[in-house]
């Protein structure tokens, strides 16, 4: 069995959040979706479960994250610097916030941070491991 990760995120408006994630390049998996949850696939091993607040509360009694807070920063790799830029642009166009932190270009790694409409933070990054400077 392949190991995989399902990131669960509470969202205020499920259709808006689904459209946002589709604009970023995620694909919708209807097999694990209904009117309370949408499964959005990034890769064969990474999926994001968008959950209405009511659905979220059926899994935990812990409080929802406060607006504007950052409980985690989820980093996902992209195929190129251009793909990182396109994801950041899509975030701004589809109701999220682009460049919530300064972009970083280290030559071998390039990243930009964005927030979805509910404030969940993502780091879109591109990295060339062969170009990482040696520690010598």
C-alpha positions as CSV (number, residue, x, y, z in Angstrom):
1,X,0.0,0.0,0.0
2,X,1.3,3.4,-0.9
3,X,1.6,5.9,1.9
4,X,-0.4,9.0,1.4
5,X,-1.6,12.1,3.3
6,X,-5.0,13.7,3.5
7,X,-4.8,17.2,4.8
8,X,-8.2,18.2,6.4
9,X,-9.1,21.9,6.3
10,X,-12.3,23.5,7.7
11,X,-13.8,25.9,5.1
12,X,-16.6,28.4,5.4
13,X,-17.9,28.1,1.8
14,X,-17.3,24.7,0.3
15,X,-18.2,25.6,-3.4
16,X,-15.9,28.7,-3.3
17,X,-13.1,26.7,-1.7
18,X,-13.4,23.9,-4.3
19,X,-13.2,26.4,-7.1
20,X,-10.2,28.0,-5.5
21,X,-8.3,24.7,-5.2
22,X,-9.2,23.7,-8.7
23,X,-7.8,27.1,-9.9
24,X,-4.5,26.2,-8.1
25,X,-4.2,22.9,-10.0
26,X,-5.9,20.4,-7.7
27,X,-8.4,18.0,-9.2
28,X,-11.7,17.1,-7.6
29,X,-12.2,13.4,-6.5
30,X,-16.0,12.9,-6.3
31,X,-15.5,9.5,-4.7
32,X,-14.7,11.1,-1.4
33,X,-16.9,14.2,-1.7
34,X,-20.4,15.2,-0.9
35,X,-22.3,18.3,0.2
36,X,-20.2,18.5,3.4
37,X,-16.7,17.7,2.0
38,X,-14.7,17.9,-1.2
39,X,-11.6,15.8,-1.8
40,X,-9.0,17.8,-3.8
41,X,-6.1,15.8,-5.2
42,X,-2.6,17.3,-5.7
43,X,-0.8,14.1,-6.5
44,X,-1.2,10.3,-6.2
45,X,-0.2,10.6,-2.5
46,X,-1.5,14.0,-1.4
47,X,-5.1,15.1,-1.1
48,X,-6.8,17.9,0.7
49,X,-10.2,17.3,2.3
50,X,-12.2,20.6,2.4
51,X,-14.7,20.2,5.2
52,X,-17.7,22.4,6.1
53,X,-17.5,23.7,9.6
54,X,-20.2,21.3,10.7
55,X,-18.4,18.4,9.2
56,X,-15.1,19.5,10.8
57,X,-16.8,19.7,14.2
58,X,-18.0,16.0,13.8
59,X,-14.3,15.0,13.9
60,X,-13.0,17.2,16.8
61,X,-14.2,19.4,19.6
62,X,-11.2,21.6,19.3
63,X,-12.0,25.2,18.2
64,X,-11.7,26.3,14.6
65,X,-8.6,28.4,13.9
66,X,-9.1,32.1,14.5
67,X,-9.4,34.2,11.3
68,X,-5.9,35.5,10.4
69,X,-4.1,32.8,12.4
70,X,-1.7,30.3,11.0
71,X,-1.7,26.9,12.5
72,X,0.5,25.4,9.8
73,X,2.2,26.3,6.5
74,X,1.7,23.5,3.9
75,X,4.5,23.3,1.3
76,X,3.9,21.7,-2.1
77,X,6.4,21.5,-4.9
78,X,5.8,22.8,-8.4
79,X,7.4,21.9,-11.7
80,X,9.0,25.3,-12.3
81,X,9.3,28.9,-11.0
82,X,6.7,29.8,-13.6
83,X,4.3,27.2,-12.0
84,X,4.9,28.8,-8.6
85,X,4.1,32.2,-10.0
86,X,1.0,30.9,-11.7
87,X,-0.3,29.3,-8.5
88,X,0.3,32.6,-6.6
89,X,-1.5,34.6,-9.3
90,X,-4.4,32.1,-9.2
91,X,-4.7,32.5,-5.5
92,X,-5.2,36.2,-5.8
93,X,-7.7,35.8,-8.7
94,X,-9.8,33.2,-6.9
95,X,-10.4,34.8,-3.5
96,X,-7.2,34.0,-1.7
97,X,-4.3,36.2,-0.8
98,X,-1.0,36.2,-2.7
99,X,2.4,36.8,-1.3
100,X,1.5,36.8,2.4
101,X,5.3,36.6,3.1
102,X,8.1,37.9,0.9
103,X,8.9,35.6,-2.0
104,X,12.3,33.9,-1.7
105,X,14.6,33.1,-4.6
106,X,17.8,31.2,-3.5
107,X,18.7,30.1,-7.0
108,X,18.3,26.4,-6.2
109,X,14.9,27.1,-4.5
110,X,12.1,29.5,-5.2
111,X,9.0,29.9,-3.2
112,X,6.0,32.1,-2.7
113,X,3.4,31.9,0.1
114,X,-0.3,32.3,-0.3
115,X,-3.5,31.9,1.7
116,X,-6.7,30.3,0.6
117,X,-10.1,32.1,1.2
118,X,-10.2,30.8,4.8
119,X,-6.7,31.8,5.6
120,X,-5.0,28.4,5.3
121,X,-1.3,29.1,4.4
122,X,0.4,27.3,1.5
123,X,4.0,27.6,0.3
124,X,4.3,26.9,-3.4
125,X,7.9,26.0,-4.1
126,X,10.3,24.9,-6.9
127,X,13.6,23.3,-6.1
128,X,16.5,22.0,-8.1
129,X,18.4,19.6,-5.7
130,X,21.3,19.4,-8.1
131,X,21.9,23.1,-7.7
132,X,22.0,23.2,-3.9
133,X,25.3,24.6,-2.8
134,X,27.6,22.2,-1.1
135,X,28.4,22.8,2.6
136,X,32.2,22.6,1.9
